[in-house]
């Protein structure tokens, strides 16, 4: 039984082009990276939960949500202000299963989701 996955995905440099500082991110027009829309649509069709994570400050929520919706990015939740350090996901395996319940994928900044297979 495979239940729908939950995808935690970064915004700047992962979904949108990474210009630099937080002010640059909101002052420049958001630029969609390769295969972002296609992957989001695919995951949505599969019933996956899409949770955006970003180091952008909470005070940038409104403009961030507008940038995302203007460019066609949708999500279930948006977690802001989590900082720029390494992100670690911890989860327990199901009883009687050795299957991993947490995985991580590191990608190159601004390459988009071309090498992401989930
Ligand atoms: Mg980033």
Backbone and ligand atoms as CSV (ligand in chain L), in Angstrom:
chain,resi,resn,atom,element,x,y,z
A,1,UNK,N,N,0.851,-1.200,0.000
A,1,UNK,CA,C,0.000,0.000,0.000
A,1,UNK,C,C,0.883,1.245,0.000
A,2,UNK,N,N,0.833,1.975,-1.092
A,2,UNK,CA,C,1.625,3.198,-1.176
A,2,UNK,C,C,0.747,4.424,-1.005
A,3,UNK,N,N,0.884,5.090,0.134
A,3,UNK,CA,C,0.106,6.308,0.343
A,3,UNK,C,C,0.801,7.476,-0.355
A,4,UNK,N,N,0.045,8.529,-0.688
A,4,UNK,CA,C,0.642,9.668,-1.400
A,4,UNK,C,C,1.816,10.263,-0.611
A,5,UNK,N,N,2.838,10.609,-1.333
A,5,UNK,CA,C,4.030,11.170,-0.698
A,5,UNK,C,C,3.817,12.636,-0.325
A,6,UNK,N,N,4.641,13.113,0.574
A,6,UNK,CA,C,4.700,14.540,0.895
A,6,UNK,C,C,6.041,15.073,0.413
A,7,UNK,N,N,5.980,16.089,-0.425
A,7,UNK,CA,C,7.189,16.678,-0.989
A,7,UNK,C,C,7.466,18.003,-0.278
A,8,UNK,N,N,8.608,18.111,0.374
A,8,UNK,CA,C,9.066,19.385,0.926
A,8,UNK,C,C,10.052,19.958,-0.084
A,9,UNK,N,N,9.743,21.097,-0.644
A,9,UNK,CA,C,10.602,21.612,-1.722
A,9,UNK,C,C,10.907,23.095,-1.548
A,10,UNK,N,N,12.171,23.401,-1.748
A,10,UNK,CA,C,12.689,24.763,-1.619
A,10,UNK,C,C,12.184,25.640,-2.773
A,11,UNK,N,N,12.193,26.937,-2.563
A,11,UNK,CA,C,11.723,27.856,-3.614
A,11,UNK,C,C,12.896,28.421,-4.439
A,12,UNK,N,N,13.728,29.251,-3.806
A,12,UNK,CA,C,14.741,29.991,-4.575
A,12,UNK,C,C,15.919,29.091,-4.951
A,13,UNK,N,N,16.188,29.012,-6.240
A,13,UNK,CA,C,17.263,28.163,-6.740
A,13,UNK,C,C,16.794,26.754,-7.060
A,14,UNK,N,N,15.551,26.437,-6.637
A,14,UNK,CA,C,14.989,25.104,-6.865
A,14,UNK,C,C,13.764,25.185,-7.790
A,15,UNK,N,N,12.802,26.046,-7.417
A,15,UNK,CA,C,11.630,26.270,-8.271
A,15,UNK,C,C,11.802,27.534,-9.105
A,16,UNK,N,N,12.318,28.577,-8.442
A,16,UNK,CA,C,12.529,29.877,-9.093
A,16,UNK,C,C,14.012,30.184,-9.196
A,17,UNK,N,N,14.375,30.949,-10.216
A,17,UNK,CA,C,15.767,31.358,-10.405
A,17,UNK,C,C,16.271,32.088,-9.163
A,18,UNK,N,N,17.476,31.729,-8.726
A,18,UNK,CA,C,18.078,32.330,-7.536
A,18,UNK,C,C,18.921,33.526,-7.953
A,19,UNK,N,N,18.433,34.733,-7.640
A,19,UNK,CA,C,19.167,35.952,-8.006
A,19,UNK,C,C,20.222,36.291,-6.963
A,20,UNK,N,N,19.928,36.014,-5.681
A,20,UNK,CA,C,20.882,36.361,-4.628
A,20,UNK,C,C,20.168,36.610,-3.315
A,21,UNK,N,N,20.188,37.860,-2.868
A,21,UNK,CA,C,19.629,38.205,-1.554
A,21,UNK,C,C,18.104,38.148,-1.571
A,22,UNK,N,N,17.521,38.210,-0.391
A,22,UNK,CA,C,16.056,38.193,-0.293
A,22,UNK,C,C,15.456,39.395,-1.010
A,23,UNK,N,N,16.116,40.570,-0.898
A,23,UNK,CA,C,15.575,41.750,-1.593
A,23,UNK,C,C,15.640,41.563,-3.106
A,24,UNK,N,N,16.726,40.936,-3.585
A,24,UNK,CA,C,16.805,40.682,-5.032
A,24,UNK,C,C,15.724,39.702,-5.474
A,25,UNK,N,N,15.409,38.746,-4.606
A,25,UNK,CA,C,14.388,37.755,-4.963
A,25,UNK,C,C,13.023,38.404,-5.154
A,26,UNK,N,N,12.751,39.460,-4.373
A,26,UNK,CA,C,11.415,40.065,-4.511
A,26,UNK,C,C,11.410,41.240,-5.486
A,27,UNK,N,N,12.603,41.778,-5.799
A,27,UNK,CA,C,12.648,42.929,-6.719
A,27,UNK,C,C,12.772,42.498,-8.179
A,28,UNK,N,N,13.310,41.325,-8.414
A,28,UNK,CA,C,13.421,40.821,-9.786
A,28,UNK,C,C,12.189,39.997,-10.139
A,29,UNK,N,N,11.829,39.968,-11.422
A,29,UNK,CA,C,10.678,39.143,-11.810
A,29,UNK,C,C,10.977,37.660,-11.577
A,30,UNK,N,N,10.059,36.924,-10.959
A,30,UNK,CA,C,10.315,35.503,-10.719
A,30,UNK,C,C,10.453,34.750,-12.042
A,31,UNK,N,N,11.470,33.878,-12.110
A,31,UNK,CA,C,11.722,33.116,-13.337
A,31,UNK,C,C,11.633,31.626,-13.002
A,32,UNK,N,N,10.736,30.942,-13.676
A,32,UNK,CA,C,10.506,29.521,-13.443
A,32,UNK,C,C,11.674,28.696,-13.972
A,33,UNK,N,N,12.144,27.739,-13.218
A,33,UNK,CA,C,13.260,26.888,-13.651
A,33,UNK,C,C,12.723,25.677,-14.429
A,34,UNK,N,N,13.602,25.001,-15.199
A,34,UNK,CA,C,13.146,23.916,-16.087
A,34,UNK,C,C,12.410,22.778,-15.374
A,35,UNK,N,N,11.320,22.357,-15.973
A,35,UNK,CA,C,10.494,21.205,-15.565
A,35,UNK,C,C,9.766,21.375,-14.234
A,36,UNK,N,N,9.777,22.593,-13.691
A,36,UNK,CA,C,9.100,22.809,-12.404
A,36,UNK,C,C,7.594,22.589,-12.543
A,37,UNK,N,N,6.994,23.243,-13.529
A,37,UNK,CA,C,5.544,23.117,-13.691
A,37,UNK,C,C,5.148,21.669,-13.989
A,38,UNK,N,N,5.920,21.027,-14.851
A,38,UNK,CA,C,5.611,19.650,-15.242
A,38,UNK,C,C,5.652,18.715,-14.037
A,39,UNK,N,N,6.669,18.864,-13.200
A,39,UNK,CA,C,6.790,17.988,-12.021
A,39,UNK,C,C,5.686,18.283,-11.011
A,40,UNK,N,N,5.394,19.558,-10.783
A,40,UNK,CA,C,4.333,19.896,-9.826
A,40,UNK,C,C,2.993,19.324,-10.293
A,41,UNK,N,N,2.719,19.451,-11.588
A,41,UNK,CA,C,1.466,18.902,-12.120
A,41,UNK,C,C,1.415,17.389,-11.944
A,42,UNK,N,N,2.546,16.730,-12.220
A,42,UNK,CA,C,2.610,15.270,-12.087
A,42,UNK,C,C,2.369,14.857,-10.636
A,43,UNK,N,N,3.053,15.518,-9.721
A,43,UNK,CA,C,2.904,15.170,-8.298
A,43,UNK,C,C,1.486,15.437,-7.818
A,44,UNK,N,N,0.891,16.513,-8.310
A,44,UNK,CA,C,-0.478,16.835,-7.918
A,44,UNK,C,C,-1.438,15.753,-8.400
A,45,UNK,N,N,-1.236,15.289,-9.636
A,45,UNK,CA,C,-2.078,14.216,-10.182
A,45,UNK,C,C,-1.938,12.932,-9.372
A,46,UNK,N,N,-0.750,12.730,-8.810
A,46,UNK,CA,C,-0.506,11.533,-8.003
A,46,UNK,C,C,-1.030,11.699,-6.572
A,47,UNK,N,N,-1.577,12.873,-6.273
A,47,UNK,CA,C,-2.148,13.109,-4.952
A,47,UNK,C,C,-1.137,13.486,-3.886
A,48,UNK,N,N,0.066,13.829,-4.324
A,48,UNK,CA,C,1.109,14.185,-3.360
A,48,UNK,C,C,0.801,15.513,-2.677
A,49,UNK,N,N,1.251,15.639,-1.432
A,49,UNK,CA,C,1.181,16.922,-0.726
A,49,UNK,C,C,2.423,17.719,-1.088
A,50,UNK,N,N,2.238,18.973,-1.446
A,50,UNK,CA,C,3.359,19.820,-1.837
A,50,UNK,C,C,3.524,20.925,-0.805
A,51,UNK,N,N,4.634,20.858,-0.091
A,51,UNK,CA,C,4.915,21.835,0.960
A,51,UNK,C,C,6.163,22.609,0.566
A,52,UNK,N,N,5.998,23.905,0.340
A,52,UNK,CA,C,7.139,24.734,-0.027
A,52,UNK,C,C,7.860,25.172,1.247
A,53,UNK,N,N,9.186,25.131,1.184
A,53,UNK,CA,C,10.001,25.575,2.314
A,53,UNK,C,C,10.944,26.660,1.811
A,54,UNK,N,N,11.138,27.688,2.611
A,54,UNK,CA,C,12.000,28.778,2.157
A,54,UNK,C,C,12.611,29.532,3.333
A,55,UNK,N,N,13.801,30.032,3.083
A,55,UNK,CA,C,14.441,30.899,4.063
A,55,UNK,C,C,13.934,32.329,3.986
A,56,UNK,N,N,13.068,32.605,3.005
A,56,UNK,CA,C,12.507,33.963,2.932
A,56,UNK,C,C,11.800,34.312,4.241
A,57,UNK,N,N,11.945,35.553,4.647
A,57,UNK,CA,C,11.337,36.007,5.907
A,57,UNK,C,C,9.818,35.964,5.847
A,58,UNK,N,N,9.217,35.753,7.014
A,58,UNK,CA,C,7.758,35.714,7.110
A,58,UNK,C,C,7.133,37.009,6.570
A,59,UNK,N,N,7.840,38.122,6.700
A,59,UNK,CA,C,7.300,39.411,6.225
A,59,UNK,C,C,7.169,39.452,4.703
A,60,UNK,N,N,7.789,38.494,4.019
A,60,UNK,CA,C,7.704,38.439,2.556
A,60,UNK,C,C,6.632,37.459,2.077
A,61,UNK,N,N,5.787,37.000,2.992
A,61,UNK,CA,C,4.791,35.982,2.628
A,61,UNK,C,C,3.865,36.447,1.505
A,62,UNK,N,N,3.317,37.664,1.672
A,62,UNK,CA,C,2.333,38.140,0.697
A,62,UNK,C,C,2.932,38.237,-0.707
A,63,UNK,N,N,4.116,38.847,-0.815
A,63,UNK,CA,C,4.723,39.009,-2.137
A,63,UNK,C,C,5.174,37.656,-2.686
A,64,UNK,N,N,5.620,36.779,-1.802
A,64,UNK,CA,C,6.031,35.440,-2.238
A,64,UNK,C,C,4.835,34.673,-2.798
A,65,UNK,N,N,3.715,34.715,-2.088
A,65,UNK,CA,C,2.508,34.021,-2.568
A,65,UNK,C,C,2.049,34.593,-3.903
A,66,UNK,N,N,2.178,35.919,-4.055
A,66,UNK,CA,C,1.783,36.536,-5.338
A,66,UNK,C,C,2.737,36.106,-6.456
A,67,UNK,N,N,4.033,36.136,-6.190
A,67,UNK,CA,C,5.003,35.687,-7.206
A,67,UNK,C,C,4.690,34.262,-7.646
A,68,UNK,N,N,4.420,33.399,-6.671
A,68,UNK,CA,C,4.186,31.986,-6.961
A,68,UNK,C,C,2.911,31.788,-7.768
A,69,UNK,N,N,1.835,32.440,-7.357
A,69,UNK,CA,C,0.575,32.234,-8.082
A,69,UNK,C,C,0.640,32.877,-9.464
A,70,UNK,N,N,1.303,34.020,-9.589
A,70,UNK,CA,C,1.432,34.670,-10.904
A,70,UNK,C,C,2.161,33.770,-11.902
A,71,UNK,N,N,3.111,32.995,-11.401
A,71,UNK,CA,C,3.931,32.182,-12.303
A,71,UNK,C,C,3.388,30.748,-12.436
A,72,UNK,N,N,2.314,30.464,-11.686
A,72,UNK,CA,C,1.639,29.174,-11.846
A,72,UNK,C,C,2.083,28.087,-10.877
A,73,UNK,N,N,2.721,28.486,-9.792
A,73,UNK,CA,C,3.133,27.495,-8.787
A,73,UNK,C,C,2.078,27.434,-7.685
A,74,UNK,N,N,1.613,26.220,-7.390
A,74,UNK,CA,C,0.609,26.013,-6.350
A,74,UNK,C,C,1.199,25.111,-5.284
A,75,UNK,N,N,0.565,25.073,-4.114
A,75,UNK,CA,C,1.125,24.294,-3.008
A,75,UNK,C,C,0.042,24.054,-1.968
A,76,UNK,N,N,0.317,23.124,-1.073
A,76,UNK,CA,C,-0.599,22.876,0.036
A,76,UNK,C,C,-0.258,23.748,1.236
A,77,UNK,N,N,1.037,23.884,1.496
A,77,UNK,CA,C,1.478,24.729,2.605
A,77,UNK,C,C,2.763,25.444,2.222
A,78,UNK,N,N,2.995,26.589,2.854
A,78,UNK,CA,C,4.213,27.362,2.617
A,78,UNK,C,C,4.857,27.651,3.975
A,79,UNK,N,N,6.033,27.072,4.186
A,79,UNK,CA,C,6.754,27.270,5.446
A,79,UNK,C,C,7.888,28.260,5.194
A,80,UNK,N,N,7.851,29.389,5.882
A,80,UNK,CA,C,8.817,30.466,5.624
A,80,UNK,C,C,9.764,30.652,6.809
A,81,UNK,N,N,10.872,31.330,6.528
A,81,UNK,CA,C,11.788,31.746,7.587
A,81,UNK,C,C,12.564,30.614,8.228
A,82,UNK,N,N,12.848,29.530,7.470
A,82,UNK,CA,C,13.518,28.394,8.109
A,82,UNK,C,C,15.044,28.484,8.049
A,83,UNK,N,N,15.571,29.539,7.452
A,83,UNK,CA,C,17.020,29.717,7.476
A,83,UNK,C,C,17.731,28.992,6.364
A,84,UNK,N,N,18.993,29.338,6.168
A,84,UNK,CA,C,19.731,28.848,5.018
A,84,UNK,C,C,20.586,27.621,5.278
A,85,UNK,N,N,20.536,27.082,6.473
A,85,UNK,CA,C,21.362,25.919,6.798
A,85,UNK,C,C,20.820,24.642,6.184
A,86,UNK,N,N,21.554,23.559,6.355
A,86,UNK,CA,C,21.154,22.252,5.832
A,86,UNK,C,C,19.797,21.842,6.396
A,87,UNK,N,N,18.960,21.280,5.542
A,87,UNK,CA,C,17.631,20.818,5.970
A,87,UNK,C,C,17.659,19.307,6.134
A,88,UNK,N,N,17.171,18.852,7.245
A,88,UNK,CA,C,17.229,17.433,7.595
A,88,UNK,C,C,15.806,16.944,7.856
A,89,UNK,N,N,15.440,15.823,7.232
A,89,UNK,CA,C,14.106,15.251,7.414
A,89,UNK,C,C,14.246,13.920,8.145
A,90,UNK,N,N,13.530,13.745,9.231
A,90,UNK,CA,C,13.619,12.525,10.025
A,90,UNK,C,C,12.230,11.886,10.117
A,91,UNK,N,N,12.150,10.579,9.865
A,91,UNK,CA,C,10.862,9.884,9.929
A,91,UNK,C,C,11.098,8.424,10.314
A,92,UNK,N,N,10.106,7.789,10.930
A,92,UNK,CA,C,10.255,6.387,11.335
A,92,UNK,C,C,9.774,5.458,10.232
A,93,UNK,N,N,10.413,4.266,10.137
A,93,UNK,CA,C,9.945,3.248,9.187
A,93,UNK,C,C,8.663,2.627,9.726
A,94,UNK,N,N,7.836,2.148,8.795
A,94,UNK,CA,C,6.605,1.461,9.203
A,94,UNK,C,C,6.954,0.132,9.876
A,95,UNK,N,N,6.052,-0.321,10.753
A,95,UNK,CA,C,6.244,-1.615,11.384
A,95,UNK,C,C,6.317,-2.701,10.310
A,96,UNK,N,N,7.217,-3.667,10.483
A,96,UNK,CA,C,7.378,-4.779,9.535
A,96,UNK,C,C,7.825,-4.333,8.143
A,97,UNK,N,N,8.476,-3.213,8.043
A,97,UNK,CA,C,8.991,-2.773,6.744
A,97,UNK,C,C,10.358,-2.135,6.931
A,98,UNK,N,N,11.226,-2.428,5.989
A,98,UNK,CA,C,12.542,-1.799,6.027
A,98,UNK,C,C,12.627,-0.646,5.021
A,99,UNK,N,N,11.478,-0.369,4.382
A,99,UNK,CA,C,11.472,0.686,3.373
A,99,UNK,C,C,11.687,2.054,4.023
A,100,UNK,N,N,12.559,2.852,3.424
A,100,UNK,CA,C,12.817,4.191,3.944
A,100,UNK,C,C,11.574,5.068,3.841
A,101,UNK,N,N,11.332,5.863,4.852
A,101,UNK,CA,C,10.189,6.778,4.840
A,101,UNK,C,C,10.648,8.233,4.771
A,102,UNK,N,N,11.945,8.416,4.604
A,102,UNK,CA,C,12.480,9.774,4.422
A,102,UNK,C,C,13.619,9.705,3.418
A,103,UNK,N,N,13.559,10.570,2.431
A,103,UNK,CA,C,14.655,10.642,1.467
A,103,UNK,C,C,14.991,12.111,1.233
A,104,UNK,N,N,16.167,12.359,0.672
A,104,UNK,CA,C,16.564,13.736,0.349
A,104,UNK,C,C,17.231,13.756,-1.011
A,105,UNK,N,N,17.006,14.821,-1.744
A,105,UNK,CA,C,17.609,14.987,-3.069
A,105,UNK,C,C,18.285,16.351,-3.105
A,106,UNK,N,N,19.567,16.358,-3.387
A,106,UNK,CA,C,20.287,17.624,-3.538
A,106,UNK,C,C,20.428,17.915,-5.031
A,107,UNK,N,N,20.112,19.131,-5.428
A,107,UNK,CA,C,20.246,19.494,-6.844
A,107,UNK,C,C,21.150,20.715,-6.973
A,108,UNK,N,N,21.607,20.964,-8.190
A,108,UNK,CA,C,22.429,22.139,-8.460
A,108,UNK,C,C,21.545,23.377,-8.572
A,109,UNK,N,N,21.965,24.450,-7.936
A,109,UNK,CA,C,21.187,25.695,-7.959
A,109,UNK,C,C,20.844,26.100,-9.391
A,110,UNK,N,N,19.578,26.434,-9.596
A,110,UNK,CA,C,19.049,26.968,-10.859
A,110,UNK,C,C,19.004,25.971,-12.016
A,111,UNK,N,N,19.243,24.683,-11.767
A,111,UNK,CA,C,19.133,23.716,-12.867
A,111,UNK,C,C,17.686,23.233,-13.048
A,112,UNK,N,N,16.830,23.542,-12.086
A,112,UNK,CA,C,15.443,23.086,-12.180
A,112,UNK,C,C,15.321,21.641,-11.724
A,113,UNK,N,N,14.212,21.016,-12.101
A,113,UNK,CA,C,13.911,19.672,-11.589
A,113,UNK,C,C,14.182,18.586,-12.621
A,114,UNK,N,N,15.121,18.877,-13.552
A,114,UNK,CA,C,15.378,17.921,-14.637
A,114,UNK,C,C,15.926,16.593,-14.137
A,115,UNK,N,N,16.642,16.597,-13.036
A,115,UNK,CA,C,17.234,15.359,-12.517
A,115,UNK,C,C,16.504,14.812,-11.293
A,116,UNK,N,N,15.286,15.289,-11.071
A,116,UNK,CA,C,14.537,14.866,-9.891
A,116,UNK,C,C,13.518,13.804,-10.269
A,117,UNK,N,N,13.708,12.589,-9.769
A,117,UNK,CA,C,12.736,11.502,-9.950
A,117,UNK,C,C,12.352,11.005,-8.573
A,118,UNK,N,N,11.054,11.012,-8.289
A,118,UNK,CA,C,10.587,10.579,-6.968
A,118,UNK,C,C,9.715,9.352,-7.118
L,1,MG,MG,MG,17.243,27.723,-2.177
